[in-house]
Amino acid sequence: MKNQICVISIYVPNLNKAIDFYTNTLGFELHKQYGPKLASLVNGNLPLVLEENDSASNNQNASGVALGLQTEDIYEKVKILKEKEVHFIIDEPTDCPPGKFISFRDPFGNILEYLQFED
């Protein structure tokens, strides 16, 4: 069986604002822009597709995606995200089965998490 590549797609109401957030706040790199409404980004081996969609919700309580990103230093990530005035759901590293996590929202209400796995 062939290895499959997993791609996470996130629908956003404003592609340029999304690219700015994911590159400048979360450290993704713009891989390719496929026109005015679609772009692919990468962070290590994690591909991400952002698609501008007029019906994308700006409701802060709704999310079709919860993107989890791994980090080696969750406390440093909290510090960086607070400096960038990110809207946190959980801003103190909290125990979870694999280690610790924090949770926050992008500018469109999508839920994101940083996870630090225990050794």
C-alpha positions as CSV (number, residue, x, y, z in Angstrom):
1,M,0.0,0.0,0.0
2,K,1.3,3.4,-0.9
3,N,1.9,6.1,1.7
4,Q,-0.7,8.8,1.5
5,I,-0.1,12.5,2.0
6,C,-2.5,14.2,4.3
7,V,-3.5,17.7,3.3
8,I,-5.5,19.9,5.6
9,S,-7.8,22.4,3.9
10,I,-9.2,25.5,5.7
11,Y,-11.9,27.7,4.2
12,V,-11.5,31.4,5.0
13,P,-13.3,34.6,4.1
14,N,-10.1,36.5,3.2
15,L,-7.2,34.6,1.6
16,N,-4.6,37.4,2.0
17,K,-5.3,37.8,5.7
18,A,-5.2,34.0,6.1
19,I,-1.8,33.8,4.4
20,D,-0.5,36.6,6.6
21,F,-1.6,34.9,9.8
22,Y,-0.4,31.4,8.9
23,T,3.0,32.6,7.6
24,N,3.8,35.5,10.0
25,T,2.2,34.1,13.1
26,L,2.5,30.3,12.8
27,G,5.7,30.0,10.6
28,F,4.2,28.3,7.6
29,E,5.8,29.1,4.2
30,L,3.8,30.0,1.2
31,H,4.4,27.1,-1.3
32,K,2.2,28.2,-4.2
33,Q,-0.7,30.5,-4.9
34,Y,-3.1,29.1,-7.4
35,G,-4.9,32.3,-8.2
36,P,-6.8,34.8,-6.1
37,K,-8.7,32.3,-4.0
38,L,-6.4,29.3,-3.4
39,A,-2.9,28.8,-1.9
40,S,-0.8,26.0,-0.4
41,L,1.5,26.4,2.5
42,V,3.9,24.1,4.3
43,N,5.4,23.8,7.7
44,G,8.0,21.0,7.8
45,N,6.1,18.0,6.4
46,L,2.7,19.5,7.1
47,P,0.9,20.8,3.9
48,L,-2.0,23.2,4.3
49,V,-4.4,24.5,1.7
50,L,-6.2,27.8,2.3
51,E,-9.2,28.5,0.1
52,E,-11.2,31.7,0.1
53,N,-14.9,31.0,0.2
54,D,-17.6,33.7,0.4
55,S,-19.7,31.4,2.6
56,A,-16.8,30.8,5.1
57,S,-18.1,31.5,8.5
58,N,-16.8,34.4,10.5
59,N,-18.7,32.9,13.6
60,Q,-16.1,32.7,16.4
61,N,-17.9,29.6,17.8
62,A,-17.8,27.6,14.6
63,S,-15.0,25.6,13.2
64,G,-14.7,22.9,10.6
65,V,-11.1,22.2,11.4
66,A,-8.9,21.8,14.5
67,L,-5.3,21.9,13.3
68,G,-2.8,20.4,15.7
69,L,0.9,21.5,15.4
70,Q,3.7,19.9,17.3
71,T,6.2,22.0,19.3
72,E,9.3,21.2,21.4
73,D,8.7,24.2,23.7
74,I,5.0,24.9,24.4
75,Y,5.8,27.7,26.9
76,E,7.8,29.6,24.2
77,K,4.9,29.2,21.8
78,V,2.5,30.7,24.4
79,K,4.9,33.7,24.8
80,I,5.2,34.3,21.0
81,L,1.4,34.0,20.4
82,K,0.6,36.3,23.3
83,E,3.0,38.9,21.8
84,K,1.1,38.6,18.5
85,E,-2.2,39.1,20.4
86,V,-3.7,35.7,19.3
87,H,-7.2,34.9,20.7
88,F,-6.6,32.0,23.1
89,I,-9.1,29.4,24.1
90,I,-6.6,27.7,26.5
91,D,-3.5,29.9,27.1
92,E,-1.9,27.8,29.8
93,P,-0.2,24.6,28.8
94,T,-2.7,21.9,29.9
95,D,-2.1,18.2,30.4
96,C,-3.6,15.8,27.8
97,P,-2.9,12.1,27.2
98,P,0.2,12.7,24.9
99,G,1.6,15.6,26.9
100,K,0.6,19.3,27.0
101,F,-1.5,21.5,24.7
102,I,-2.8,25.1,24.2
103,S,-5.7,26.1,22.0
104,F,-6.4,29.3,20.1
105,R,-8.2,30.7,17.1
106,D,-7.1,32.1,13.8
107,P,-8.7,35.4,12.7
108,F,-11.6,33.5,11.2
109,G,-12.5,31.4,14.3
110,N,-10.8,28.2,13.2
111,I,-9.4,26.3,16.2
112,L,-5.7,25.6,16.3
113,E,-3.6,23.8,18.9
114,Y,0.0,23.4,19.8
115,L,1.0,20.0,21.3
116,Q,4.2,19.2,23.2
117,F,4.5,15.4,23.5
118,E,6.1,13.9,26.6
119,D,9.3,11.9,26.0
